[in-house]
Amino acid sequence: MKYFLFILCFTFCLVSCDDIVEVEDISENEVNILAPTDNALLNTTSVTFTWEALEDAETYHLQIATPSFENALQIVKDSVLTNTSFSTSLDEKAYEWRIRAQNSEYYTEYRIQSFTIEE
């Protein structure tokens, strides 16, 4: 009987441990964008988006729209990434891109930058 109670208590403790682990609230933090910078004029269609890692973030949600998110004709890319860079080829035109950090319970506000590609 003692063995049964021990197993029952041990199992209960294991299952309850998930409730003890807290996920860090990152919602007040901000992703620091490295490139392309706001209003950048690029002379290549191969673009690498980069940003700094945010502590306690698990993934990053990246979106690219043309010509802007407010007046989007098209959402060109919509990806969830685990690293801090993303490369793609884009046509010659105006774009906005935005990035936010996420973990299992929280996310930051999007940071938005615009850029134009003219070869």
Sequence and secondary structure as in RCSB ss.txt:
>XXXX:A:sequence
MKYFLFILCFTFCLVSCDDIVEVEDISENEVNILAPTDNALLNTTSVTFTWEALEDAETYHLQIATPSFENALQI
VKDSVLTNTSFSTSLDEKAYEWRIRAQNSEYYTEYRIQSFTIEE
>XXXX:A:secstr
 HHHHHHHHHHHHHHHHHHH      TT    EEES TTEEES SEEEEEE   TT  EEEEEEEES STT SEE
EEEEEESSSEEEEE  SSEEEEEEEEE SS B   EEEEEEE  
